Amino acid sequence: MVKMTKDEMVGWFKSAPMGSRHERMLWAARKIARLTGATEGGAYQTLLVVLIEAERLPRGSIPGFSMTADE
């Protein structure tokens, strides 16, 4: 199984096609699962944790990232 950094996971989330946050998370989880060999459910859960952690960082820590509003 290939490892992926938290920054790479956030990058996949940010590159997801426009849609609701949930739709973008599903899209990113599928990509992450294909690239790493993880299950989609496992990738989704890991992505969720990573996004929650990123939201707790001081504002501006991850440029262009916010969980407070769909963009």
Buried (B, 14 or more C-beta within 10 A) or exposed (E): EEEBEBEBBBBBBBEBEEEEBEEBBBBBBBBBBEEBEBEBEBBBEBBEEBBEEBBEEEEEEBEEBEEEEEE
